[in-house]
Amino acid sequence: MRLRVLQVIAVLCAVFVAGSSAQVTIDFGSRSAAQRKVIPPNFIATQLGFLSGTGAWQQLKQGGFNQVRINAQLANVFANRSTPNWTIIDPLLSSLQTAGFKPLIVMGYTPGWLQPNPTTCPTTTFGIAPYYAAPTDINAWAQLTVQWVQHVNQTFPGFVTDYELWNEPDRPTGLCVTPDSDSVRIATYLSMYDAAVPAMKAQARADNISIRVGGPATVNLAANWFSAFLNDSVASQNADFVSYHYYLGYDGLIAQGLNWDGAGGHPSEWHLTQDPKHGFAAVFNSISGVVRSGSQPNPSSTPIFITEYNDDSSFQGDCCRNSPTYSPLFNTMVVADLLNSIYSGAQNVPGQISYFAASVPSGQFCLLGTINPGMDCATTGVLQPYPQYYAYQLLAGSNFLNLNSGGWMPVSVSIPDPLIGTGFFNPTGNAVVLVNPTASDMRGVQLTVANPGHVSHTGVMYLLNSRNQPPATSTVVMSAVGSALTTTLNIPALSVVALSLPKTSGNSADFVAVVSPTSATLNAGQTANFTLNLTPIEGFNQTVNLSCSGAPLGSTCSASPTSITLDGTNPATVTFTVTTAARTSAAEMLPPGNGRWIVLLVLLLLAQCGVSRLVLRGSRIAILIMAATLLISCGGGSSNSGSDSPRSTTGTPAGDYMLTLTATSGNLTHTATVTLKVN
C-alpha cells in the first residue's frame, strides 16, 4: 500500500511539474568550510567478474573506473597443500597493474584439504564444489592469508592495499557451517577474521606496506551481524572499513513483473530505489547509524564500502538492468542518492561503491558485452559499452564530471520531486546532476548554483538517454545574480542532464588533507604507517610542510617527504611513519649510572689507605655513612641517584595515543588525527 501511494504521488508530481517550473538550488558554500564532506578518490568501482583483455580494461578506464574487486582464489592457489600455485593470481594482478587498476581483494575461500570430509555443504547454483565451507583449522587457514599478503607484497610491492575478508558469510551458500545456523555462522566468521586479519596486518607491517582490511561483506543486512562485528574485541580493532552488498530484490521481483514505473500494479524499480525504508540511501543511513555506535577506534569516520550492488541479484534478465532507457536512470539515481545520504543522517558518503559487475555473461550482469537483441551481456563478439556504462562514464570519467578524482559535497542540495539528483565539486570545477525518471518532459527548470566559487559562467551540459549514448554535449551560459549563477533547463523525459562548470583562477586556493588509515594497533618495537592525501583546490600549487606531534614516549613520528609542492590539480601523498621502541627492564639495586662506581671506589680507597683496624672493627656504619654522603653529594650521575629501586622500563609504554599530523603552507594549516594503540 505504501509503495502504491508513493507511485500515485510521483505521478501527480510529474503532471504538476510538467506544466510549471521547478526550482533546483545547489549551494557550494562548503568549498572553504572545514566541515565539508569528502568524496574519496575512486568512489565508483566495479567487480571484475569474467572480463579479460587489455582492450576491455582500457574501455573501463575510459569509463572512469580505476579500481576492481577480485577474488584471492585461496582455494585454487593453495589447492596443493605443500606448494602454492601463484600462476593462478599473478598474471591477473600483473595485467591490472599494467592497465592502471587498483584491486580490492576478497580474501576467500577454503582449499579442499581444509574442508570437512565428508562435507555437508551443498554445491552452488552452478554445480561448483563447496569452496565456501568454513575451514576445519581456522589458524591454518589464517596462515594462508598471511602467505598471500607476503607474496604479493614481495612480487608487487605496494600494489595491493585493500582486502575484504570473505564474501557474503551470512548466507548458507556463502559460509557453510555445521550445525547450519546464523549464530554459528557469525561466531565462525568472527573467529576467521580474528585469526587472519591481525596476522595479515603484522605481515604487511613487516613488509613496510600499509593495508586496509574490512568486512563482513553481508548481503541480508541483519543488524546482528554488524553489531557482532563492530563489538568483537579483536575484529572491531582491526576493521578499517565496514562492507555490505545491496540489491533491491531477488528472483521474486522478476516473478512479480518488475518494471520501471509500477504500471499495472507491478513492483517499480524507480520507486523501490527511492523507498524511504528500503531504498539505497535509506539502507546506507541505517547501517551508518550502527557503524557510528560501534567499538572500533574511529566510529564516526569508519568508511563504509558497498562492495556489490545492482537492481536485483537474479541471474536472469529483468526490465531495466541492461535497458537503454532505464539503466542510465537507475544507476545515476543510485549514485546521487548515496552521495546525498549525508543530508539525511549519514556521517559520511560511502567510502566506495562497486557495481556488480563488469562482466558476468551467465548472469546478464555487465558494463561491457556484445550488443545483441537480448542485451544479455554475451561476450561472443566485439565488446561494447552497455547502457549503464555511460552513466558511470558521465559521472566518473575524467573527460566528463570527473567524480572519481575525488571531491567534496555542497553545503546543501534542494531538488523537488520527481527530479532526483545531486551536486559535487572537485579540483576541476562544480558539477550538477539531475534525473527525470518520468515519461513527461520537464520544462523551465530553474537552476541556481549558490556560492559557486571561481568557476566559469559558461558550462558544458550533458544529455544522457536512450537516444544519446554516449552523452550529447552542448554549451550553457549561466547568469550572475548576486553571488549565485542561474539558468533555465529543459529536461526531457527519462533522461539525465548534467552540468559542469569548470574552475577558473581565483584567490581561494586551498588544499584538503585526509588521512588513511585513521588508526593502527601494534606491539612495542613495531612500525605503523599512515598516508596523508593532499588534494589541491582552486589550483593550489604551493609548498606544504609536514610535521607530526603526540608520539608516545620512546617513539618517533616522521613524514616522508617533510615538504611537498602540489601541482594545482593532482592529489599527492605523504607517508607518516611512527616507530616505537621495544620495552626492556633491568632490576638493578645499585644506584644507576656513575653512582654505583662511586660507592665501590670509596670502599676500595678505605681498604687501601690504611684505615685502622679499630675503625673498621668499631665503625663499619661510619664507612657506609661516608659512602652514602659522597654518593648523595655528587648526585650519582643520574636523575634517579640515591634510589635503590629497580630501573624504569625502557621503550614505548603500552596505551592509546592520539597523534596529530599537520600540513602547513603559509597561513594555511590543516590537521588530521590518528589513533595509535601500543600493546
Residue pairs with C-beta under 8 A, 6 or more apart in sequence:
3 262
3 267
3 268
3 271
3 272
3 275
4 262
4 265
6 271
6 274
6 275
7 261
7 262
7 268
7 271
9 417
10 270
10 271
10 417
10 418
10 438
11 438
13 416
13 417
13 418
14 418
14 438
14 439
14 440
15 440
17 416
17 417
17 418
17 419
17 440
17 442
18 438
18 440
18 441
18 442
18 443
20 444
21 443
21 444
21 445
21 446
21 488
22 416
22 419
22 442
22 444
22 445
22 446
23 414
23 416
23 445
23 446
23 448
24 414
24 415
24 416
24 419
24 421
24 432
24 434
24 445
24 446
24 447
24 448
25 412
25 413
25 414
25 447
25 448
25 450
26 410
26 412
26 413
26 414
26 423
26 430
26 432
26 447
26 448
26 449
26 450
27 410
27 411
27 412
27 413
27 450
27 451
28 410
28 411
28 423
28 425
28 430
28 449
28 450
28 451
28 452
28 453
29 410
29 411
29 450
29 451
30 36
30 37
30 408
30 409
30 410
30 411
31 408
31 425
31 451
31 453
31 508
31 537
31 538
32 508
32 510
33 411
36 408
36 409
36 512
37 342
37 348
37 349
37 408
37 409
38 348
38 349
38 406
38 407
38 408
38 512
38 514
39 339
39 349
39 403
39 406
39 407
39 408
39 409
39 424
39 426
40 303
40 351
40 352
40 406
40 514
41 66
41 404
41 405
41 406
41 533
41 571
42 66
42 67
42 102
42 352
42 404
42 406
43 349
43 350
43 352
43 353
43 396
43 403
43 404
43 406
44 64
44 65
44 335
44 352
44 353
44 355
44 392
44 395
44 396
44 403
44 404
45 65
45 66
45 67
45 68
45 69
45 104
45 352
45 353
45 354
45 355
46 60
46 65
46 67
46 68
46 69
46 354
46 355
46 356
46 357
46 358
46 367
47 68
47 69
47 70
47 307
47 308
47 354
47 355
47 356
47 357
47 358
48 68
48 69
48 70
48 357
48 358
48 359
49 356
49 357
49 358
49 359
49 360
49 365
49 366
50 359
50 360
50 361
50 379
51 57
51 60
51 358
51 359
51 366
51 368
52 95
53 383
54 95
54 98
54 99
55 383
56 358
56 359
56 368
56 383
57 95
57 96
57 99
57 101
58 99
59 368
59 383
59 385
59 389
60 68
60 101
60 358
60 367
60 368
61 99
61 100
61 101
62 393
62 397
63 367
63 385
63 389
63 392
63 393
63 396
63 397
64 392
64 393
64 395
64 396
64 397
64 398
64 400
64 402
64 403
64 404
65 101
65 358
65 367
65 392
65 396
65 404
66 100
66 101
66 102
66 404
67 101
67 102
67 103
67 104
67 162
67 352
67 354
68 96
68 101
68 102
68 103
68 104
68 358
69 103
69 104
69 106
69 164
69 307
69 308
69 354
70 92
70 96
70 103
70 104
70 105
70 106
71 105
71 106
71 108
71 109
71 167
72 89
72 105
72 106
72 107
72 108
72 145
72 148
73 88
73 89
74 107
74 108
74 109
74 110
74 111
74 141
74 144
74 145
74 148
75 108
75 109
75 110
75 111
75 112
75 131
76 85
76 88
77 84
77 85
77 86
77 88
77 89
77 148
78 84
78 85
78 111
78 144
78 147
79 85
79 111
79 112
81 111
81 113
84 147
84 151
86 151
86 155
89 152
90 155
93 103
93 152
93 155
93 156
93 159
93 160
94 156
96 102
96 103
97 156
97 159
102 159
102 161
102 162
103 159
103 160
103 162
104 162
104 163
104 164
104 305
104 307
104 352
104 354
105 160
105 162
105 163
105 164
106 163
106 164
106 166
106 167
106 217
107 145
107 148
107 163
107 164
107 165
107 166
107 196
107 200
107 213
108 131
108 132
108 165
108 166
108 167
109 131
109 132
109 133
109 166
110 131
110 132
110 133
110 134
110 135
110 141
111 131
111 144
112 129
112 131
114 135
114 136
114 137
114 140
114 141
115 121
115 130
115 131
115 133
115 135
115 136
116 133
116 136
116 178
119 130
119 133
119 176
120 176
120 178
120 180
121 130
121 132
121 133
121 176
122 130
122 173
122 176
123 129
123 130
124 130
124 132
124 173
125 173
125 315
126 362
130 176
132 173
132 174
132 175
132 176
133 176
134 175
134 176
134 177
134 188
134 192
135 141
135 192
138 188
138 191
138 192
138 195
139 195
141 192
141 195
141 196
142 192
142 195
142 196
142 199
143 199
145 196
145 199
145 200
146 196
146 199
146 200
146 202
146 203
149 160
149 163
149 200
149 203
149 204
149 207
149 211
150 203
150 207
152 159
152 160
153 160
153 203
153 204
153 207
153 209
154 207
157 207
157 209
158 209
160 211
161 209
161 210
161 211
161 212
162 211
162 212
162 213
163 200
163 211
163 212
163 213
163 214
164 213
164 214
164 215
164 217
164 243
164 305
164 307
165 192
165 193
165 196
165 197
165 213
165 214
165 215
165 216
165 217
166 174
166 175
166 189
166 192
166 215
166 216
166 217
167 174
167 217
168 174
168 175
168 217
168 218
168 219
168 245
169 175
169 185
169 188
169 189
169 215
169 216
169 217
169 218
170 182
170 185
170 186
170 216
170 218
170 219
170 220
170 222
170 225
171 219
171 220
172 180
172 185
174 219
175 185
175 188
175 189
177 184
177 185
177 188
178 184
182 222
182 224
186 224
186 225
186 228
189 215
189 216
190 228
190 229
190 232
190 234
190 235
193 215
193 216
193 229
193 232
193 234
193 235
193 238
194 232
194 234
194 235
194 238
197 213
197 234
197 235
197 238
198 234
198 238
198 521
200 211
200 213
201 211
201 213
201 238
201 521
202 526
204 210
204 211
205 522
205 526
205 527
205 528
205 529
208 527
208 529
209 529
210 517
210 529
210 530
210 531
210 575
212 240
212 241
212 516
212 517
213 238
213 239
213 240
214 239
214 240
214 241
214 242
214 243
214 303
214 305
215 229
215 235
215 239
215 242
215 243
216 225
216 226
216 229
216 242
216 243
216 244
217 243
217 244
217 245
217 307
218 225
218 226
218 244
218 245
219 244
219 245
219 246
219 247
219 308
219 313
221 244
221 246
221 283
221 287
223 290
226 242
226 244
226 287
226 290
226 291
226 294
227 290
227 294
229 235
229 236
229 239
229 242
230 236
230 239
230 242
230 290
230 291
230 293
230 294
230 295
230 296
230 299
231 294
231 295
233 295
236 294
236 295
236 296
237 295
237 296
237 297
237 521
237 677
238 521
239 294
239 296
239 302
240 302
240 303
240 517
241 302
241 303
241 304
241 305
241 351
242 287
242 291
242 294
242 302
242 303
242 304
242 305
243 304
243 305
243 306
243 307
244 287
244 304
244 305
244 306
244 307
245 306
245 307
245 308
245 309
245 356
246 280
246 283
246 306
246 308
246 309
247 308
247 309
247 310
247 311
247 312
247 313
248 269
248 272
248 273
248 278
248 311
248 312
249 258
249 267
249 272
249 311
249 312
249 313
250 312
250 313
250 314
251 312
251 314
251 316
253 267
253 312
253 314
253 318
254 312
254 314
254 316
254 318
256 266
256 267
257 264
257 266
257 267
258 266
258 267
258 268
258 269
258 312
258 318
258 319
258 320
259 266
259 267
259 268
259 269
259 319
259 320
260 268
260 269
260 270
260 319
260 320
260 325
260 326
260 329
260 437
261 268
261 270
261 271
261 437
261 438
261 439
262 268
262 270
262 271
269 311
269 319
269 320
269 326
269 330
270 329
270 330
270 333
270 437
272 278
272 279
273 279
273 280
273 330
273 333
273 334
273 337
274 333
274 337
274 420
275 282
276 282
279 337
280 309
280 334
280 337
280 338
281 337
281 338
281 340
281 341
281 344
284 304
284 306
284 338
284 341
284 346
284 350
285 341
285 344
285 345
285 346
287 304
288 304
288 341
288 345
288 346
288 347
288 348
289 345
291 299
291 302
291 304
291 347
292 299
292 300
292 347
293 299
294 302
296 302
296 519
297 518
297 519
297 675
297 677
298 518
298 519
298 675
300 347
301 347
301 348
301 518
303 348
303 350
303 351
303 352
304 348
304 350
304 351
305 350
305 351
305 352
305 353
305 354
306 338
306 350
306 352
306 353
306 354
307 352
307 354
308 354
308 356
308 357
309 334
309 353
309 354
309 355
309 356
310 321
310 355
310 356
310 365
311 318
311 320
311 321
311 330
312 318
312 321
315 360
315 362
315 363
315 364
315 365
316 363
316 364
317 364
317 374
317 375
317 376
319 326
320 326
320 327
320 330
321 327
321 330
321 364
321 365
321 388
322 364
322 366
322 375
322 376
322 377
322 386
322 387
322 388
323 375
323 387
324 387
324 466
324 469
325 387
325 465
325 466
325 494
326 494
327 386
327 387
327 388
327 391
328 387
328 388
328 390
328 391
328 464
328 465
328 466
328 469
328 496
329 435
329 437
329 494
329 495
329 496
330 388
331 355
331 388
331 391
331 392
332 391
332 394
332 395
332 433
332 435
332 464
332 496
333 420
333 435
333 437
334 353
335 353
335 391
335 395
335 403
335 422
335 433
336 420
336 421
336 422
336 433
336 435
337 420
337 422
338 349
338 350
338 353
339 349
339 409
339 422
339 424
340 413
340 422
341 349
341 350
342 348
342 349
342 409
343 412
343 413
349 409
355 367
355 388
355 392
356 365
357 363
357 365
357 366
357 367
358 366
358 367
358 368
359 365
359 366
359 367
359 368
359 369
359 377
359 379
360 366
360 377
361 369
361 376
361 377
361 378
361 379
363 377
364 375
364 376
364 377
365 377
366 377
366 386
367 385
367 386
367 388
367 389
367 392
368 383
368 384
368 385
368 386
368 389
369 376
369 377
369 378
369 379
369 383
369 384
369 386
370 377
370 378
370 379
370 380
370 381
370 382
370 383
370 384
371 384
371 386
372 378
372 381
375 386
377 386
385 393
385 469
385 470
387 466
387 469
390 464
390 469
390 470
390 471
391 464
391 496
393 400
393 470
393 471
394 400
394 401
394 462
394 464
394 470
394 471
394 496
394 498
395 401
395 403
395 433
395 498
396 402
396 403
396 404
397 404
398 404
398 405
400 462
400 471
400 498
400 500
401 424
401 431
401 433
401 462
401 498
401 500
402 426
402 428
402 431
403 424
403 426
403 431
405 426
405 427
405 428
405 571
406 426
406 535
406 571
407 424
407 425
407 426
407 427
408 424
408 425
408 426
408 512
409 423
409 424
410 423
410 424
410 425
411 451
413 421
413 422
413 423
415 421
415 422
415 434
418 436
418 437
418 438
419 434
419 435
419 436
419 442
419 445
419 491
420 434
420 435
420 437
421 432
421 433
421 434
421 435
422 432
422 433
423 430
423 431
423 432
423 433
423 449
424 430
424 431
425 431
425 453
427 503
427 535
427 536
427 537
427 538
427 539
427 568
427 569
427 570
428 502
428 503
428 569
429 455
429 456
429 500
429 501
429 502
429 503
430 449
430 452
430 453
430 455
430 500
430 501
431 498
431 499
431 500
431 501
432 447
432 449
432 498
432 499
433 496
433 497
433 498
434 445
434 489
434 491
434 496
434 497
434 498
435 495
435 496
436 442
436 491
436 492
436 493
436 494
436 495
436 496
436 497
437 494
438 493
438 494
439 493
439 494
440 493
441 490
441 491
441 492
441 493
442 490
442 491
442 493
443 490
443 491
444 488
444 490
445 488
445 489
445 490
445 491
446 486
446 488
447 486
447 487
447 488
447 489
447 499
448 481
448 484
448 485
448 486
449 478
449 484
449 485
449 486
449 501
450 483
450 484
451 483
451 484
452 484
452 485
452 501
453 503
453 506
453 508
453 538
454 503
454 504
454 505
454 506
454 507
454 508
454 538
455 485
455 501
455 502
455 503
455 504
456 501
456 502
456 503
456 504
457 477
457 478
457 479
457 480
457 485
457 501
458 475
458 476
458 477
458 478
459 475
459 476
459 477
459 478
459 499
459 500
459 501
459 502
460 473
460 474
460 475
460 476
460 499
460 500
460 502
461 473
461 474
461 475
461 476
461 489
461 497
461 498
461 499
461 500
462 471
462 472
462 473
462 496
462 497
462 498
462 499
462 500
463 471
463 472
463 473
463 474
463 492
463 495
463 496
463 497
464 470
464 471
464 472
464 495
464 496
464 497
464 498
465 492
465 494
465 495
465 496
466 494
471 496
471 498
476 487
476 489
476 499
477 487
478 485
478 486
478 487
478 501
479 485
479 486
479 487
485 501
489 497
489 499
491 497
503 538
503 539
505 538
505 539
506 538
506 539
508 537
508 538
509 536
509 537
509 538
509 539
509 540
509 541
509 542
509 568
510 536
510 537
510 538
510 540
510 668
511 534
511 535
511 536
511 537
511 540
511 544
511 566
511 663
511 665
511 668
511 670
512 534
512 535
512 537
512 670
513 532
513 533
513 534
513 661
513 663
513 670
513 671
513 672
514 532
514 533
514 535
514 672
515 530
515 531
515 532
515 533
515 661
515 672
515 673
515 674
516 530
516 531
516 533
517 530
517 674
518 672
518 673
518 674
518 675
519 674
519 675
519 676
519 677
520 528
520 529
520 530
520 578
520 674
520 675
520 676
520 677
521 677
521 679
522 528
522 580
522 676
522 677
522 678
522 679
523 580
523 678
523 679
524 554
524 580
524 581
524 582
524 583
524 651
524 652
524 653
524 654
524 678
524 679
525 580
525 581
525 582
525 583
525 651
525 652
526 580
527 577
527 578
527 579
527 580
528 577
528 578
528 580
528 676
529 575
529 576
529 577
529 578
530 575
530 576
530 578
530 661
530 674
531 573
531 574
531 575
531 576
532 546
532 559
532 573
532 574
532 575
532 576
532 661
532 663
532 672
533 571
533 572
533 573
534 544
534 564
534 566
534 571
534 572
534 573
534 574
534 663
535 571
536 566
536 567
536 568
536 569
536 570
536 571
539 568
539 569
540 566
540 568
540 665
541 565
541 566
541 567
541 568
542 565
542 566
542 665
542 666
543 563
543 564
543 565
543 665
544 563
544 564
544 565
544 566
544 663
544 664
544 665
545 562
545 563
545 663
545 664
545 665
546 559
546 561
546 562
546 563
546 564
546 574
546 576
546 661
546 662
546 663
546 664
547 559
547 562
547 661
547 662
547 664
548 557
548 558
548 559
548 576
548 578
548 659
548 660
548 661
548 662
549 557
549 659
549 660
549 662
550 557
550 657
550 658
550 659
550 660
551 557
551 578
551 657
551 659
552 580
552 652
552 653
552 655
552 657
552 676
552 678
553 652
553 653
554 580
554 581
554 650
554 651
554 652
554 653
555 578
555 579
555 580
555 581
555 652
555 678
556 578
556 579
557 576
557 577
557 578
557 579
557 659
558 576
558 577
558 579
559 574
559 575
559 576
559 661
560 574
560 575
560 576
560 577
561 574
564 572
564 574
566 572
574 663
576 659
576 661
576 674
578 659
578 676
580 651
580 652
580 678
581 650
581 651
581 652
582 651
582 652
583 649
583 650
583 651
583 652
583 653
584 649
584 650
584 651
585 646
585 647
585 648
585 649
585 650
586 646
586 647
587 646
587 647
588 646
588 647
589 644
589 646
590 596
590 599
590 644
591 599
591 631
591 636
591 638
591 640
591 641
591 642
591 643
591 644
592 636
592 637
592 638
592 640
592 641
592 643
592 647
593 636
593 637
593 638
593 640
593 641
594 634
594 636
594 637
594 638
595 631
595 634
595 635
595 636
595 637
595 638
595 641
595 642
598 627
598 630
598 631
598 634
598 636
598 637
599 627
599 630
599 631
602 626
602 627
602 630
603 623
603 627
606 623
606 626
615 622
616 623
631 641
631 642
632 641
632 642
634 641
635 641
636 642
640 647
640 648
652 678
653 678
654 678
654 679
655 677
655 678
656 675
656 676
656 677
656 678
657 675
657 676
657 677
657 678
658 673
658 674
658 675
658 676
659 673
659 674
659 675
659 676
660 671
660 672
660 673
661 671
661 672
661 673
661 674
662 669
662 670
662 671
663 669
663 670
663 671
663 672
664 670
